[in-house]
């Protein structure tokens, strides 16, 4: 992780994790992109959320 500081507690220790439910285009869609959370290891404050595989959301 790059050098960053938690805005809530000032810690510099972060980790990444994913949610069990991918974000989908619609309820009927079978494919989705995982949400990747970057969070502070000391207080749990979420620093960022990003989506993997954003190509599935582009209109063809």
N, CA, C and O atoms as CSV, one atom per row, in Angstrom:
chain,resi,resn,atom,element,x,y,z
A,1,UNK,N,N,0.848,-1.178,0.000
A,1,UNK,CA,C,0.000,0.000,0.000
A,1,UNK,C,C,0.894,1.243,0.000
A,1,UNK,O,O,1.966,1.261,0.605
A,2,UNK,N,N,0.435,2.249,-0.676
A,2,UNK,CA,C,1.206,3.488,-0.679
A,2,UNK,C,C,1.101,4.176,0.679
A,2,UNK,O,O,0.245,3.820,1.489
A,3,UNK,N,N,1.942,5.133,0.927
A,3,UNK,CA,C,1.932,5.855,2.203
A,3,UNK,C,C,0.686,6.717,2.293
A,3,UNK,O,O,0.523,7.673,1.535
A,4,UNK,N,N,-0.175,6.379,3.209
A,4,UNK,CA,C,-1.382,7.165,3.457
A,4,UNK,C,C,-1.693,7.129,4.933
A,4,UNK,O,O,-1.166,6.301,5.676
A,5,UNK,N,N,-2.546,8.027,5.347
A,5,UNK,CA,C,-2.905,8.136,6.760
A,5,UNK,C,C,-4.420,8.127,6.881
A,5,UNK,O,O,-5.118,8.785,6.110
A,6,UNK,N,N,-4.919,7.385,7.847
A,6,UNK,CA,C,-6.356,7.314,8.089
A,6,UNK,C,C,-6.864,8.688,8.543
A,6,UNK,O,O,-6.298,9.299,9.450
A,7,UNK,N,N,-7.922,9.157,7.912
A,7,UNK,CA,C,-8.487,10.461,8.269
A,7,UNK,C,C,-9.176,10.440,9.633
A,7,UNK,O,O,-9.324,11.486,10.265
A,8,UNK,N,N,-9.593,9.271,10.088
A,8,UNK,CA,C,-10.309,9.173,11.360
A,8,UNK,C,C,-9.365,9.037,12.556
A,8,UNK,O,O,-9.552,9.711,13.569
A,9,UNK,N,N,-8.335,8.156,12.445
A,9,UNK,CA,C,-7.504,7.886,13.622
A,9,UNK,C,C,-6.021,8.177,13.423
A,9,UNK,O,O,-5.259,8.165,14.390
A,10,UNK,N,N,-5.595,8.439,12.181
A,10,UNK,CA,C,-4.200,8.759,11.927
A,10,UNK,C,C,-3.289,7.559,11.692
A,10,UNK,O,O,-2.093,7.735,11.461
A,11,UNK,N,N,-3.825,6.354,11.746
A,11,UNK,CA,C,-3.020,5.153,11.522
A,11,UNK,C,C,-2.532,5.101,10.069
A,11,UNK,O,O,-3.120,5.717,9.180
A,12,UNK,N,N,-1.461,4.364,9.854
A,12,UNK,CA,C,-0.950,4.187,8.490
A,12,UNK,C,C,-1.016,2.726,8.050
A,12,UNK,O,O,-0.421,2.358,7.037
A,13,UNK,N,N,-1.731,1.895,8.797
A,13,UNK,CA,C,-1.860,0.478,8.454
A,13,UNK,C,C,-3.210,0.219,7.794
A,13,UNK,O,O,-4.262,0.423,8.401
A,14,UNK,N,N,-3.165,-0.235,6.540
A,14,UNK,CA,C,-4.370,-0.501,5.772
A,14,UNK,C,C,-4.339,-1.914,5.209
A,14,UNK,O,O,-3.274,-2.516,5.076
A,15,UNK,N,N,-5.509,-2.434,4.883
A,15,UNK,CA,C,-5.636,-3.739,4.241
A,15,UNK,C,C,-6.739,-3.643,3.198
A,15,UNK,O,O,-7.501,-2.677,3.174
A,16,UNK,N,N,-6.817,-4.649,2.339
A,16,UNK,CA,C,-7.871,-4.717,1.337
A,16,UNK,C,C,-8.706,-5.959,1.560
A,16,UNK,O,O,-8.200,-6.998,1.985
A,17,UNK,N,N,-9.990,-5.842,1.269
A,17,UNK,CA,C,-10.900,-6.975,1.369
A,17,UNK,C,C,-11.997,-6.821,0.340
A,17,UNK,O,O,-12.149,-5.758,-0.263
A,18,UNK,N,N,-12.760,-7.879,0.138
A,18,UNK,CA,C,-13.842,-7.852,-0.847
A,18,UNK,C,C,-15.163,-8.217,-0.180
A,18,UNK,O,O,-15.192,-8.848,0.876
A,19,UNK,N,N,-16.227,-7.816,-0.805
A,19,UNK,CA,C,-17.581,-8.112,-0.360
A,19,UNK,C,C,-17.996,-9.449,-0.982
A,19,UNK,O,O,-17.444,-9.842,-2.010
A,20,UNK,N,N,-18.935,-10.136,-0.390
A,20,UNK,CA,C,-19.362,-11.414,-0.954
A,20,UNK,C,C,-20.331,-11.239,-2.121
A,20,UNK,O,O,-20.555,-12.187,-2.874
A,21,UNK,N,N,-20.909,-10.051,-2.288
A,21,UNK,CA,C,-21.858,-9.800,-3.379
A,21,UNK,C,C,-21.237,-8.871,-4.411
A,21,UNK,O,O,-20.938,-7.721,-4.089
A,22,UNK,N,N,-21.033,-9.338,-5.653
A,22,UNK,CA,C,-20.514,-8.448,-6.685
A,22,UNK,C,C,-21.566,-7.423,-7.107
A,22,UNK,O,O,-22.765,-7.672,-6.986
A,23,UNK,N,N,-21.119,-6.288,-7.596
A,23,UNK,CA,C,-22.027,-5.289,-8.132
A,23,UNK,C,C,-22.387,-5.706,-9.557
A,23,UNK,O,O,-21.507,-6.066,-10.340
A,24,UNK,N,N,-23.674,-5.659,-9.896
A,24,UNK,CA,C,-24.141,-6.165,-11.187
A,24,UNK,C,C,-24.814,-5.057,-11.984
A,24,UNK,O,O,-25.217,-4.033,-11.431
A,25,UNK,N,N,-24.930,-5.276,-13.286
A,25,UNK,CA,C,-25.598,-4.332,-14.175
A,25,UNK,C,C,-27.089,-4.282,-13.852
A,25,UNK,O,O,-27.680,-3.202,-13.824
A,26,UNK,N,N,-27.696,-5.434,-13.609
A,26,UNK,CA,C,-29.112,-5.520,-13.256
A,26,UNK,C,C,-29.331,-6.747,-12.374
A,26,UNK,O,O,-28.424,-7.560,-12.196
A,27,UNK,N,N,-30.525,-6.875,-11.829
A,27,UNK,CA,C,-30.838,-8.026,-10.979
A,27,UNK,C,C,-30.717,-9.348,-11.723
A,27,UNK,O,O,-30.365,-10.369,-11.133
A,28,UNK,N,N,-31.007,-9.325,-13.009
A,28,UNK,CA,C,-31.004,-10.545,-13.810
A,28,UNK,C,C,-29.617,-10.893,-14.346
A,28,UNK,O,O,-29.430,-11.987,-14.877
A,29,UNK,N,N,-28.668,-10.017,-14.225
A,29,UNK,CA,C,-27.327,-10.240,-14.760
A,29,UNK,C,C,-26.602,-11.311,-13.962
A,29,UNK,O,O,-26.688,-11.355,-12.735
A,30,UNK,N,N,-25.886,-12.174,-14.675
A,30,UNK,CA,C,-25.116,-13.219,-14.016
A,30,UNK,C,C,-23.688,-12.784,-13.714
A,30,UNK,O,O,-23.053,-13.318,-12.805
A,31,UNK,N,N,-23.182,-11.817,-14.474
A,31,UNK,CA,C,-21.804,-11.372,-14.249
A,31,UNK,C,C,-21.796,-10.087,-13.428
A,31,UNK,O,O,-22.744,-9.301,-13.450
A,32,UNK,N,N,-20.713,-9.905,-12.715
A,32,UNK,CA,C,-20.584,-8.707,-11.895
A,32,UNK,C,C,-19.134,-8.421,-11.597
A,32,UNK,O,O,-18.252,-9.220,-11.912
A,33,UNK,N,N,-18.892,-7.280,-10.991
A,33,UNK,CA,C,-17.543,-6.889,-10.613
A,33,UNK,C,C,-17.414,-6.861,-9.099
A,33,UNK,O,O,-18.282,-6.328,-8.408
A,34,UNK,N,N,-16.335,-7.432,-8.583
A,34,UNK,CA,C,-16.109,-7.429,-7.141
A,34,UNK,C,C,-15.826,-6.025,-6.630
A,34,UNK,O,O,-15.171,-5.227,-7.301
A,35,UNK,N,N,-16.326,-5.733,-5.436
A,35,UNK,CA,C,-16.027,-4.474,-4.761
A,35,UNK,C,C,-14.793,-4.706,-3.890
A,35,UNK,O,O,-14.779,-5.617,-3.062
A,36,UNK,N,N,-13.773,-3.895,-4.073
A,36,UNK,CA,C,-12.547,-4.006,-3.285
A,36,UNK,C,C,-12.509,-2.834,-2.311
A,36,UNK,O,O,-12.493,-1.674,-2.723
A,37,UNK,N,N,-12.495,-3.142,-1.028
A,37,UNK,CA,C,-12.461,-2.123,0.021
A,37,UNK,C,C,-11.035,-1.991,0.556
A,37,UNK,O,O,-10.379,-2.995,0.834
A,38,UNK,N,N,-10.559,-0.766,0.700
A,38,UNK,CA,C,-9.308,-0.493,1.395
A,38,UNK,C,C,-9.705,0.162,2.717
A,38,UNK,O,O,-10.399,1.179,2.728
A,39,UNK,N,N,-9.261,-0.423,3.829
A,39,UNK,CA,C,-9.720,0.053,5.136
A,39,UNK,C,C,-8.585,0.091,6.144
A,39,UNK,O,O,-7.588,-0.617,6.006
A,40,UNK,N,N,-8.750,0.921,7.151
A,40,UNK,CA,C,-7.782,1.076,8.235
A,40,UNK,C,C,-7.828,-0.153,9.136
A,40,UNK,O,O,-8.906,-0.590,9.540
A,41,UNK,N,N,-6.669,-0.706,9.450
A,41,UNK,CA,C,-6.611,-1.879,10.326
A,41,UNK,C,C,-6.847,-1.534,11.792
A,41,UNK,O,O,-7.151,-2.420,12.590
A,42,UNK,N,N,-6.714,-0.271,12.156
A,42,UNK,CA,C,-6.905,0.103,13.560
A,42,UNK,C,C,-8.360,0.433,13.895
A,42,UNK,O,O,-8.893,-0.051,14.894
A,43,UNK,N,N,-9.001,1.252,13.066
A,43,UNK,CA,C,-10.365,1.677,13.412
A,43,UNK,C,C,-11.434,1.158,12.452
A,43,UNK,O,O,-12.625,1.264,12.744
A,44,UNK,N,N,-11.025,0.597,11.306
A,44,UNK,CA,C,-11.982,0.044,10.358
A,44,UNK,C,C,-12.550,1.048,9.365
A,44,UNK,O,O,-13.372,0.679,8.527
A,45,UNK,N,N,-12.137,2.290,9.439
A,45,UNK,CA,C,-12.621,3.311,8.496
A,45,UNK,C,C,-12.278,2.900,7.068
A,45,UNK,O,O,-11.138,2.531,6.783
A,46,UNK,N,N,-13.260,2.962,6.170
A,46,UNK,CA,C,-13.040,2.617,4.766
A,46,UNK,C,C,-12.412,3.817,4.064
A,46,UNK,O,O,-12.968,4.915,4.061
A,47,UNK,N,N,-11.247,3.585,3.472
A,47,UNK,CA,C,-10.509,4.643,2.778
A,47,UNK,C,C,-10.948,4.746,1.325
A,47,UNK,O,O,-11.052,5.850,0.791
A,48,UNK,N,N,-11.211,3.604,0.672
A,48,UNK,CA,C,-11.663,3.632,-0.718
A,48,UNK,C,C,-12.421,2.363,-1.061
A,48,UNK,O,O,-12.261,1.323,-0.422
A,49,UNK,N,N,-13.250,2.479,-2.086
A,49,UNK,CA,C,-13.970,1.341,-2.650
A,49,UNK,C,C,-13.754,1.416,-4.153
A,49,UNK,O,O,-13.960,2.464,-4.764
A,50,UNK,N,N,-13.339,0.303,-4.748
A,50,UNK,CA,C,-13.191,0.272,-6.200
A,50,UNK,C,C,-13.804,-1.013,-6.736
A,50,UNK,O,O,-13.990,-1.981,-5.999
A,51,UNK,N,N,-14.115,-1.010,-8.029
A,51,UNK,CA,C,-14.766,-2.138,-8.680
A,51,UNK,C,C,-13.784,-2.803,-9.637
A,51,UNK,O,O,-13.154,-2.133,-10.455
A,52,UNK,N,N,-13.657,-4.126,-9.529
A,52,UNK,CA,C,-12.860,-4.896,-10.481
A,52,UNK,C,C,-13.691,-5.122,-11.741
A,52,UNK,O,O,-14.921,-5.125,-11.685
A,53,UNK,N,N,-13.032,-5.308,-12.853
A,53,UNK,CA,C,-13.680,-5.681,-14.104
A,53,UNK,C,C,-14.788,-4.703,-14.507
A,53,UNK,O,O,-15.939,-5.106,-14.674
A,54,UNK,N,N,-14.450,-3.445,-14.660
A,54,UNK,CA,C,-15.444,-2.435,-15.040
A,54,UNK,C,C,-15.891,-2.561,-16.493
A,54,UNK,O,O,-16.856,-1.915,-16.900
A,55,UNK,N,N,-15.203,-3.383,-17.274
A,55,UNK,CA,C,-15.552,-3.572,-18.691
A,55,UNK,C,C,-16.980,-4.083,-18.862
A,55,UNK,O,O,-17.627,-3.770,-19.861
A,56,UNK,N,N,-17.479,-4.859,-17.910
A,56,UNK,CA,C,-18.836,-5.415,-18.057
A,56,UNK,C,C,-19.911,-4.336,-18.010
A,56,UNK,O,O,-21.048,-4.590,-18.406
A,57,UNK,N,N,-19.577,-3.137,-17.533
A,57,UNK,CA,C,-20.550,-2.057,-17.429
A,57,UNK,C,C,-20.567,-1.153,-18.668
A,57,UNK,O,O,-21.426,-0.280,-18.783
A,58,UNK,N,N,-19.629,-1.357,-19.588
A,58,UNK,CA,C,-19.587,-0.551,-20.815
A,58,UNK,C,C,-20.624,-1.065,-21.804
A,58,UNK,O,O,-20.741,-2.268,-22.040
A,59,UNK,N,N,-21.367,-0.134,-22.371
A,59,UNK,CA,C,-22.365,-0.516,-23.385
A,59,UNK,C,C,-21.646,-0.891,-24.670
A,59,UNK,O,O,-20.698,-0.227,-25.088
A,60,UNK,N,N,-22.103,-1.942,-25.272
A,60,UNK,CA,C,-21.477,-2.409,-26.519
A,60,UNK,C,C,-22.243,-1.939,-27.723
A,60,UNK,O,O,-21.860,-2.239,-28.854
